[in-house]
Amino acid sequence: MCLFCKIVNKEIPANIIAENDDFLAFHDINPKAPVHILAIPKCHVDSFIEVTAETMAGMTTFMQEVAKTVKIDKSGYRVITNIGENGGQEVKHLHFHILGGTKLAWGHFSDSDPKNNL
């Protein structure tokens, strides 16, 4: 069972922000912004490449509600998902990073030379 499935099953504690029958949102343990929430489906999906349109429709509404709950809906925020090893996915359970609470920079892209990525 993956780490996030254990959180869903309450086998591992998490600082939960929002929850419904299908989705769960909790604080990231290694935040990259003043607000850094992870939103996940409760059913296991390895990554974005495997998610259904139906799950994404529910996930979209859920993430919008989370942004309102943590009061970043008006100031702005970023939603990111990493897919596979080259995309930086560390936990093989679909999850979205919701980051906000400050003006976000593009950090790791700001000094990269696109020629190095070809």
N, CA, C and O atoms as a GROMACS GRO file, in nm:
protein
  472
    1MET      N    1   0.085  -0.118   0.000
    1MET     CA    2   0.000   0.000   0.000
    1MET      C    3   0.090   0.124   0.000
    1MET      O    4   0.188   0.130   0.074
    2CYS      N    5   0.056   0.222  -0.082
    2CYS     CA    6   0.140   0.341  -0.094
    2CYS      C    7   0.119   0.436   0.025
    2CYS      O    8   0.023   0.422   0.101
    3LEU      N    9   0.209   0.530   0.039
    3LEU     CA   10   0.207   0.627   0.148
    3LEU      C   11   0.074   0.702   0.155
    3LEU      O   12   0.017   0.716   0.263
    4PHE      N   13   0.024   0.751   0.040
    4PHE     CA   14  -0.099   0.829   0.042
    4PHE      C   15  -0.221   0.743   0.070
    4PHE      O   16  -0.317   0.791   0.130
    5CYS      N   17  -0.219   0.618   0.029
    5CYS     CA   18  -0.330   0.528   0.064
    5CYS      C   19  -0.332   0.505   0.215
    5CYS      O   20  -0.439   0.493   0.274
    6LYS      N   21  -0.215   0.500   0.277
    6LYS     CA   22  -0.208   0.486   0.423
    6LYS      C   23  -0.264   0.610   0.493
    6LYS      O   24  -0.326   0.600   0.599
    7ILE      N   25  -0.240   0.728   0.434
    7ILE     CA   26  -0.298   0.851   0.489
    7ILE      C   27  -0.449   0.848   0.475
    7ILE      O   28  -0.521   0.883   0.569
    8VAL      N   29  -0.499   0.805   0.359
    8VAL     CA   30  -0.644   0.794   0.336
    8VAL      C   31  -0.705   0.700   0.440
    8VAL      O   32  -0.812   0.728   0.493
    9ASN      N   33  -0.637   0.588   0.468
    9ASN     CA   34  -0.687   0.489   0.564
    9ASN      C   35  -0.660   0.526   0.709
    9ASN      O   36  -0.690   0.448   0.800
   10LYS      N   37  -0.602   0.645   0.731
   10LYS     CA   38  -0.572   0.695   0.866
   10LYS      C   39  -0.471   0.607   0.939
   10LYS      O   40  -0.470   0.602   1.062
   11GLU      N   41  -0.386   0.539   0.863
   11GLU     CA   42  -0.277   0.460   0.922
   11GLU      C   43  -0.156   0.548   0.950
   11GLU      O   44  -0.073   0.515   1.035
   12ILE      N   45  -0.146   0.659   0.878
   12ILE     CA   46  -0.040   0.758   0.896
   12ILE      C   47  -0.109   0.892   0.919
   12ILE      O   48  -0.201   0.928   0.844
   13PRO      N   49  -0.067   0.967   1.021
   13PRO     CA   50  -0.133   1.095   1.046
   13PRO      C   51  -0.098   1.200   0.940
   13PRO      O   52   0.010   1.196   0.880
   14ALA      N   53  -0.189   1.292   0.920
   14ALA     CA   54  -0.168   1.405   0.829
   14ALA      C   55  -0.248   1.523   0.881
   14ALA      O   56  -0.350   1.505   0.948
   15ASN      N   57  -0.202   1.642   0.849
   15ASN     CA   58  -0.274   1.764   0.886
   15ASN      C   59  -0.377   1.791   0.778
   15ASN      O   60  -0.349   1.860   0.680
   16ILE      N   61  -0.496   1.735   0.795
   16ILE     CA   62  -0.601   1.737   0.693
   16ILE      C   63  -0.671   1.873   0.691
   16ILE      O   64  -0.708   1.927   0.795
   17ILE      N   65  -0.688   1.925   0.570
   17ILE     CA   66  -0.754   2.054   0.547
   17ILE      C   67  -0.899   2.032   0.504
   17ILE      O   68  -0.989   2.103   0.550
   18ALA      N   69  -0.920   1.935   0.416
   18ALA     CA   70  -1.054   1.909   0.362
   18ALA      C   71  -1.064   1.762   0.324
   18ALA      O   72  -0.965   1.697   0.290
   19GLU      N   73  -1.188   1.712   0.331
   19GLU     CA   74  -1.211   1.571   0.298
   19GLU      C   75  -1.357   1.554   0.259
   19GLU      O   76  -1.446   1.614   0.319
   20ASN      N   77  -1.379   1.470   0.159
   20ASN     CA   78  -1.514   1.426   0.127
   20ASN      C   79  -1.508   1.278   0.094
   20ASN      O   80  -1.406   1.214   0.122
   21ASP      N   81  -1.611   1.222   0.038
   21ASP     CA   82  -1.613   1.078   0.011
   21ASP      C   83  -1.505   1.035  -0.088
   21ASP      O   84  -1.460   0.920  -0.083
   22ASP      N   85  -1.464   1.124  -0.177
   22ASP     CA   86  -1.375   1.086  -0.286
   22ASP      C   87  -1.234   1.144  -0.280
   22ASP      O   88  -1.142   1.089  -0.341
   23PHE      N   89  -1.216   1.255  -0.206
   23PHE     CA   90  -1.088   1.326  -0.209
   23PHE      C   91  -1.043   1.368  -0.070
   23PHE      O   92  -1.122   1.376   0.024
   24LEU      N   93  -0.912   1.394  -0.059
   24LEU     CA   94  -0.852   1.434   0.067
   24LEU      C   95  -0.748   1.541   0.037
   24LEU      O   96  -0.676   1.531  -0.062
   25ALA      N   97  -0.739   1.642   0.123
   25ALA     CA   98  -0.637   1.746   0.111
   25ALA      C   99  -0.569   1.764   0.245
   25ALA      O  100  -0.635   1.769   0.349
   26PHE      N  101  -0.437   1.774   0.242
   26PHE     CA  102  -0.359   1.788   0.364
   26PHE      C  103  -0.233   1.870   0.338
   26PHE      O  104  -0.189   1.883   0.223
   27HIS      N  105  -0.174   1.924   0.445
   27HIS     CA  106  -0.052   2.002   0.432
   27HIS      C  107   0.065   1.913   0.389
   27HIS      O  108   0.080   1.801   0.437
   28ASP      N  109   0.146   1.965   0.297
   28ASP     CA  110   0.269   1.897   0.256
   28ASP      C  111   0.368   1.904   0.373
   28ASP      O  112   0.379   2.008   0.438
   29ILE      N  113   0.439   1.795   0.400
   29ILE     CA  114   0.533   1.794   0.513
   29ILE      C  115   0.663   1.868   0.480
   29ILE      O  116   0.743   1.895   0.569
   30ASN      N  117   0.683   1.901   0.352
   30ASN     CA  118   0.802   1.975   0.310
   30ASN      C  119   0.757   2.093   0.224
   30ASN      O  120   0.779   2.093   0.103
   31PRO      N  121   0.693   2.194   0.286
   31PRO     CA  122   0.631   2.301   0.208
   31PRO      C  123   0.729   2.385   0.128
   31PRO      O  124   0.840   2.414   0.173
   32LYS      N  125   0.686   2.424   0.007
   32LYS     CA  126   0.765   2.509  -0.082
   32LYS      C  127   0.706   2.650  -0.092
   32LYS      O  128   0.757   2.733  -0.167
   33ALA      N  129   0.601   2.676  -0.017
   33ALA     CA  130   0.534   2.806  -0.014
   33ALA      C  131   0.463   2.818   0.120
   33ALA      O  132   0.443   2.718   0.188
   34PRO      N  133   0.423   2.939   0.159
   34PRO     CA  134   0.351   2.954   0.285
   34PRO      C  135   0.228   2.865   0.294
   34PRO      O  136   0.196   2.814   0.402
   35VAL      N  137   0.158   2.846   0.182
   35VAL     CA  138   0.049   2.750   0.176
   35VAL      C  139   0.091   2.644   0.076
   35VAL      O  140   0.115   2.674  -0.041
   36HIS      N  141   0.100   2.519   0.121
   36HIS     CA  142   0.136   2.407   0.033
   36HIS      C  143   0.053   2.286   0.075
   36HIS      O  144   0.084   2.217   0.172
   37ILE      N  145  -0.052   2.265  -0.002
   37ILE     CA  146  -0.148   2.158   0.027
   37ILE      C  147  -0.137   2.051  -0.081
   37ILE      O  148  -0.114   2.083  -0.198
   38LEU      N  149  -0.152   1.927  -0.043
   38LEU     CA  150  -0.162   1.817  -0.139
   38LEU      C  151  -0.307   1.773  -0.146
   38LEU      O  152  -0.372   1.752  -0.043
   39ALA      N  153  -0.359   1.759  -0.267
   39ALA     CA  154  -0.495   1.709  -0.288
   39ALA      C  155  -0.485   1.578  -0.363
   39ALA      O  156  -0.417   1.568  -0.465
   40ILE      N  157  -0.553   1.475  -0.312
   40ILE     CA  158  -0.544   1.342  -0.371
   40ILE      C  159  -0.682   1.278  -0.383
   40ILE      O  160  -0.773   1.310  -0.307
   41PRO      N  161  -0.697   1.188  -0.481
   41PRO     CA  162  -0.818   1.106  -0.481
   41PRO      C  163  -0.801   0.998  -0.375
   41PRO      O  164  -0.689   0.951  -0.352
   42LYS      N  165  -0.909   0.958  -0.311
   42LYS     CA  166  -0.900   0.851  -0.211
   42LYS      C  167  -0.876   0.716  -0.276
   42LYS      O  168  -0.810   0.629  -0.217
   43CYS      N  169  -0.928   0.696  -0.396
   43CYS     CA  170  -0.900   0.571  -0.466
   43CYS      C  171  -0.762   0.583  -0.528
   43CYS      O  172  -0.724   0.690  -0.575
   44HIS      N  173  -0.687   0.475  -0.530
   44HIS     CA  174  -0.550   0.480  -0.581
   44HIS      C  175  -0.548   0.493  -0.733
   44HIS      O  176  -0.607   0.412  -0.805
   45VAL      N  177  -0.479   0.596  -0.780
   45VAL     CA  178  -0.449   0.617  -0.921
   45VAL      C  179  -0.300   0.649  -0.923
   45VAL      O  180  -0.256   0.740  -0.852
   46ASP      N  181  -0.221   0.577  -1.002
   46ASP     CA  182  -0.076   0.597  -1.001
   46ASP      C  183  -0.034   0.740  -1.037
   46ASP      O  184   0.048   0.800  -0.967
   47SER      N  185  -0.090   0.794  -1.145
   47SER     CA  186  -0.049   0.928  -1.188
   47SER      C  187  -0.154   0.989  -1.280
   47SER      O  188  -0.254   0.926  -1.314
   48PHE      N  189  -0.129   1.111  -1.320
   48PHE     CA  190  -0.220   1.185  -1.406
   48PHE      C  191  -0.246   1.113  -1.537
   48PHE      O  192  -0.356   1.124  -1.592
   49ILE      N  193  -0.151   1.040  -1.587
   49ILE     CA  194  -0.165   0.970  -1.714
   49ILE      C  195  -0.274   0.863  -1.709
   49ILE      O  196  -0.326   0.822  -1.813
   50GLU      N  197  -0.310   0.819  -1.590
   50GLU     CA  198  -0.408   0.713  -1.573
   50GLU      C  199  -0.543   0.761  -1.520
   50GLU      O  200  -0.636   0.681  -1.509
   51VAL      N  201  -0.555   0.888  -1.486
   51VAL     CA  202  -0.678   0.937  -1.422
   51VAL      C  203  -0.791   0.950  -1.524
   51VAL      O  204  -0.768   0.983  -1.640
   52THR      N  205  -0.912   0.923  -1.479
   52THR     CA  206  -1.029   0.936  -1.566
   52THR      C  207  -1.080   1.081  -1.566
   52THR      O  208  -1.052   1.158  -1.474
   53ALA      N  209  -1.154   1.114  -1.670
   53ALA     CA  210  -1.214   1.247  -1.678
   53ALA      C  211  -1.311   1.269  -1.563
   53ALA      O  212  -1.320   1.380  -1.509
   54GLU      N  213  -1.382   1.165  -1.524
   54GLU     CA  214  -1.478   1.176  -1.415
   54GLU      C  215  -1.407   1.211  -1.283
   54GLU      O  216  -1.453   1.298  -1.210
   55THR      N  217  -1.297   1.144  -1.254
   55THR     CA  218  -1.221   1.174  -1.132
   55THR      C  219  -1.166   1.315  -1.138
   55THR      O  220  -1.170   1.388  -1.039
   56MET      N  221  -1.115   1.356  -1.255
   56MET     CA  222  -1.059   1.491  -1.268
   56MET      C  223  -1.167   1.598  -1.249
   56MET      O  224  -1.140   1.703  -1.192
   57ALA      N  225  -1.287   1.572  -1.297
   57ALA     CA  226  -1.396   1.669  -1.279
   57ALA      C  227  -1.421   1.691  -1.130
   57ALA      O  228  -1.434   1.805  -1.085
   58GLY      N  229  -1.428   1.583  -1.054
   58GLY     CA  230  -1.448   1.594  -0.910
   58GLY      C  231  -1.328   1.658  -0.842
   58GLY      O  232  -1.344   1.738  -0.750
   59MET      N  233  -1.208   1.622  -0.886
   59MET     CA  234  -1.085   1.676  -0.828
   59MET      C  235  -1.077   1.827  -0.850
   59MET      O  236  -1.033   1.901  -0.762
   60THR      N  237  -1.119   1.873  -0.968
   60THR     CA  238  -1.116   2.016  -0.998
   60THR      C  239  -1.202   2.094  -0.900
   60THR      O  240  -1.156   2.192  -0.841
   61THR      N  241  -1.325   2.052  -0.881
   61THR     CA  242  -1.416   2.118  -0.787
   61THR      C  243  -1.359   2.113  -0.646
   61THR      O  244  -1.365   2.211  -0.572
   62PHE      N  245  -1.305   1.998  -0.607
   62PHE     CA  246  -1.248   1.982  -0.474
   62PHE      C  247  -1.132   2.078  -0.452
   62PHE      O  248  -1.124   2.143  -0.347
   63MET      N  249  -1.040   2.089  -0.549
   63MET     CA  250  -0.926   2.179  -0.534
   63MET      C  251  -0.969   2.325  -0.526
   63MET      O  252  -0.909   2.403  -0.453
   64GLN      N  253  -1.072   2.362  -0.601
   64GLN     CA  254  -1.125   2.498  -0.592
   64GLN      C  255  -1.179   2.526  -0.452
   64GLN      O  256  -1.159   2.634  -0.398
   65GLU      N  257  -1.246   2.429  -0.394
   65GLU     CA  258  -1.298   2.443  -0.258
   65GLU      C  259  -1.184   2.453  -0.156
   65GLU      O  260  -1.191   2.531  -0.061
   66VAL      N  261  -1.079   2.374  -0.177
   66VAL     CA  262  -0.962   2.380  -0.087
   66VAL      C  263  -0.900   2.519  -0.092
   66VAL      O  264  -0.867   2.576   0.012
   67ALA      N  265  -0.883   2.574  -0.212
   67ALA     CA  266  -0.826   2.708  -0.225
   67ALA      C  267  -0.908   2.811  -0.148
   67ALA      O  268  -0.852   2.903  -0.087
   68LYS      N  269  -1.039   2.797  -0.150
   68LYS     CA  270  -1.126   2.888  -0.073
   68LYS      C  271  -1.107   2.865   0.076
   68LYS      O  272  -1.101   2.960   0.154
   69THR      N  273  -1.098   2.739   0.117
   69THR     CA  274  -1.083   2.705   0.259
   69THR      C  275  -0.957   2.767   0.318
   69THR      O  276  -0.958   2.817   0.430
   70VAL      N  277  -0.847   2.764   0.241
   70VAL     CA  278  -0.720   2.817   0.293
   70VAL      C  279  -0.698   2.963   0.252
   70VAL      O  280  -0.591   3.020   0.273
   71LYS      N  281  -0.803   3.023   0.192
   71LYS     CA  282  -0.809   3.165   0.162
   71LYS      C  283  -0.702   3.214   0.064
   71LYS      O  284  -0.642   3.319   0.084
   72ILE      N  285  -0.678   3.134  -0.041
   72ILE     CA  286  -0.587   3.179  -0.147
   72ILE      C  287  -0.660   3.192  -0.281
   72ILE      O  288  -0.598   3.221  -0.383
   73ASP      N  289  -0.791   3.172  -0.279
   73ASP     CA  290  -0.868   3.174  -0.404
   73ASP      C  291  -0.868   3.312  -0.468
   73ASP      O  292  -0.874   3.321  -0.591
   74LYS      N  293  -0.863   3.418  -0.391
   74LYS     CA  294  -0.868   3.553  -0.448
   74LYS      C  295  -0.728   3.606  -0.482
   74LYS      O  296  -0.712   3.677  -0.581
   75SER      N  297  -0.628   3.572  -0.402
   75SER     CA  298  -0.492   3.623  -0.425
   75SER      C  299  -0.419   3.547  -0.534
   75SER      O  300  -0.328   3.602  -0.597
   76GLY      N  301  -0.457   3.424  -0.557
   76GLY     CA  302  -0.394   3.343  -0.661
   76GLY      C  303  -0.312   3.229  -0.603
   76GLY      O  304  -0.265   3.234  -0.489
   77TYR      N  305  -0.296   3.128  -0.684
   77TYR     CA  306  -0.223   3.008  -0.641
   77TYR      C  307  -0.180   2.929  -0.764
   77TYR      O  308  -0.219   2.960  -0.876
   78ARG      N  309  -0.101   2.827  -0.741
   78ARG     CA  310  -0.051   2.740  -0.846
   78ARG      C  311  -0.092   2.597  -0.815
   78ARG      O  312  -0.089   2.555  -0.699
   79VAL      N  313  -0.131   2.522  -0.918
   79VAL     CA  314  -0.163   2.380  -0.904
   79VAL      C  315  -0.066   2.304  -0.993
   79VAL      O  316  -0.053   2.332  -1.112
   80ILE      N  317   0.003   2.207  -0.933
   80ILE     CA  318   0.105   2.130  -1.004
   80ILE      C  319   0.085   1.982  -0.978
   80ILE      O  320   0.055   1.942  -0.865
   81THR      N  321   0.104   1.901  -1.081
   81THR     CA  322   0.117   1.757  -1.061
   81THR      C  323   0.241   1.711  -1.135
   81THR      O  324   0.269   1.757  -1.246
   82ASN      N  325   0.314   1.621  -1.076
   82ASN     CA  326   0.433   1.563  -1.137
   82ASN      C  327   0.398   1.424  -1.187
   82ASN      O  328   0.326   1.349  -1.120
   83ILE      N  329   0.448   1.390  -1.306
   83ILE     CA  330   0.412   1.263  -1.369
   83ILE      C  331   0.538   1.185  -1.401
   83ILE      O  332   0.620   1.229  -1.482
   84GLY      N  333   0.554   1.071  -1.339
   84GLY     CA  334   0.667   0.983  -1.367
   84GLY      C  335   0.799   1.036  -1.313
   84GLY      O  336   0.808   1.146  -1.259
   85GLU      N  337   0.901   0.953  -1.331
   85GLU     CA  338   1.033   0.983  -1.277
   85GLU      C  339   1.090   1.114  -1.334
   85GLU      O  340   1.139   1.197  -1.258
   86ASN      N  341   1.086   1.132  -1.464
   86ASN     CA  342   1.141   1.253  -1.525
   86ASN      C  343   1.061   1.377  -1.488
   86ASN      O  344   1.114   1.488  -1.492
   87GLY      N  345   0.935   1.360  -1.454
   87GLY     CA  346   0.852   1.472  -1.412
   87GLY      C  347   0.866   1.505  -1.265
   87GLY      O  348   0.807   1.602  -1.217
   88GLY      N  349   0.942   1.425  -1.191
   88GLY     CA  350   0.966   1.451  -1.050
   88GLY      C  351   0.866   1.389  -0.954
   88GLY      O  352   0.861   1.427  -0.838
   89GLN      N  353   0.786   1.292  -1.003
   89GLN     CA  354   0.688   1.228  -0.914
   89GLN      C  355   0.759   1.139  -0.814
   89GLN      O  356   0.831   1.046  -0.852
   90GLU      N  357   0.740   1.168  -0.686
   90GLU     CA  358   0.806   1.091  -0.581
   90GLU      C  359   0.715   0.986  -0.519
   90GLU      O  360   0.762   0.881  -0.477
   91VAL      N  361   0.585   1.014  -0.514
   91VAL     CA  362   0.489   0.917  -0.460
   91VAL      C  363   0.399   0.875  -0.574
   91VAL      O  364   0.336   0.958  -0.639
   92LYS      N  365   0.392   0.745  -0.599
   92LYS     CA  366   0.312   0.692  -0.710
   92LYS      C  367   0.164   0.681  -0.671
   92LYS      O  368   0.107   0.572  -0.666
   93HIS      N  369   0.106   0.796  -0.645
   93HIS     CA  370  -0.037   0.812  -0.618
   93HIS      C  371  -0.067   0.954  -0.667
   93HIS      O  372  -0.003   1.049  -0.623
   94LEU      N  373  -0.161   0.967  -0.757
   94LEU     CA  374  -0.194   1.097  -0.812
   94LEU      C  375  -0.211   1.199  -0.702
   94LEU      O  376  -0.288   1.178  -0.607
   95HIS      N  377  -0.140   1.310  -0.713
   95HIS     CA  378  -0.156   1.419  -0.617
   95HIS      C  379  -0.125   1.552  -0.684
   95HIS      O  380  -0.042   1.561  -0.774
   96PHE      N  381  -0.195   1.653  -0.637
   96PHE     CA  382  -0.179   1.788  -0.687
   96PHE      C  383  -0.127   1.876  -0.575
   96PHE      O  384  -0.180   1.874  -0.464
   97HIS      N  385  -0.024   1.952  -0.606
   97HIS     CA  386   0.030   2.050  -0.512
   97HIS      C  387  -0.048   2.180  -0.534
   97HIS      O  388  -0.056   2.228  -0.647
   98ILE      N  389  -0.104   2.234  -0.428
   98ILE     CA  390  -0.171   2.363  -0.434
   98ILE      C  391  -0.084   2.458  -0.352
   98ILE      O  392  -0.075   2.447  -0.230
   99LEU      N  393  -0.020   2.553  -0.422
   99LEU     CA  394   0.075   2.643  -0.358
   99LEU      C  395   0.028   2.787  -0.366
   99LEU      O  396  -0.024   2.830  -0.470
  100GLY      N  397   0.044   2.861  -0.258
  100GLY     CA  398   0.005   3.001  -0.256
  100GLY      C  399   0.048   3.069  -0.129
  100GLY      O  400   0.136   3.020  -0.057
  101GLY      N  401  -0.014   3.182  -0.102
  101GLY     CA  402   0.019   3.258   0.018
  101GLY      C  403   0.129   3.359  -0.003
  101GLY      O  404   0.165   3.431   0.090
  102THR      N  405   0.183   3.368  -0.125
  102THR     CA  406   0.286   3.464  -0.160
  102THR      C  407   0.293   3.471  -0.312
  102THR      O  408   0.232   3.389  -0.381
  103LYS      N  409   0.366   3.568  -0.364
  103LYS     CA  410   0.388   3.575  -0.508
  103LYS      C  411   0.490   3.466  -0.542
  103LYS      O  412   0.603   3.469  -0.493
  104LEU      N  413   0.449   3.372  -0.623
  104LEU     CA  414   0.533   3.257  -0.654
  104LEU      C  415   0.625   3.284  -0.772
  104LEU      O  416   0.583   3.342  -0.872
  105ALA      N  417   0.751   3.242  -0.759
  105ALA     CA  418   0.849   3.255  -0.867
  105ALA      C  419   0.859   3.120  -0.938
  105ALA      O  420   0.805   3.020  -0.892
  106TRP      N  421   0.928   3.120  -1.050
  106TRP     CA  422   0.949   2.995  -1.125
  106TRP      C  423   1.083   2.934  -1.088
  106TRP      O  424   1.138   2.858  -1.168
  107GLY      N  425   1.137   2.964  -0.974
  107GLY     CA  426   1.260   2.909  -0.919
  107GLY      C  427   1.346   2.826  -1.009
  107GLY      O  428   1.443   2.876  -1.067
  108HIS      N  429   1.314   2.699  -1.023
  108HIS     CA  430   1.402   2.606  -1.094
  108HIS      C  431   1.404   2.629  -1.244
  108HIS      O  432   1.488   2.570  -1.313
  109PHE      N  433   1.315   2.711  -1.299
  109PHE     CA  434   1.317   2.742  -1.441
  109PHE      C  435   1.384   2.876  -1.470
  109PHE      O  436   1.423   2.902  -1.583
  110SER      N  437   1.397   2.961  -1.369
  110SER     CA  438   1.441   3.099  -1.393
  110SER      C  439   1.582   3.108  -1.451
  110SER      O  440   1.610   3.200  -1.528
  111ASP      N  441   1.669   3.017  -1.416
  111ASP     CA  442   1.806   3.025  -1.468
  111ASP      C  443   1.841   2.911  -1.562
  111ASP      O  444   1.958   2.894  -1.597
  112SER      N  445   1.743   2.834  -1.604
  112SER     CA  446   1.775   2.721  -1.692
  112SER      C  447   1.786   2.767  -1.836
  112SER      O  448   1.716   2.859  -1.879
  113ASP      N  449   1.873   2.702  -1.908
  113ASP     CA  450   1.891   2.728  -2.050
  113ASP      C  451   1.816   2.620  -2.126
  113ASP      O  452   1.851   2.502  -2.115
  114PRO      N  453   1.711   2.657  -2.204
  114PRO     CA  454   1.631   2.556  -2.274
  114PRO      C  455   1.715   2.463  -2.362
  114PRO      O  456   1.676   2.349  -2.386
  115LYS      N  457   1.830   2.511  -2.410
  115LYS     CA  458   1.917   2.426  -2.496
  115LYS      C  459   1.968   2.305  -2.418
  115LYS      O  460   1.996   2.200  -2.477
  116ASN      N  461   1.980   2.319  -2.286
  116ASN     CA  462   2.026   2.207  -2.205
  116ASN      C  463   1.920   2.101  -2.186
  116ASN      O  464   1.950   1.991  -2.139
  117ASN      N  465   1.797   2.133  -2.221
  117ASN     CA  466   1.687   2.039  -2.202
  117ASN      C  467   1.650   1.964  -2.329
  117ASN      O  468   1.552   1.890  -2.330
  118LEU      N  469   1.727   1.982  -2.434
  118LEU     CA  470   1.698   1.913  -2.561
  118LEU      C  471   1.778   1.786  -2.573
  118LEU      O  472   1.767   1.715  -2.673
   0.00000   0.00000   0.00000
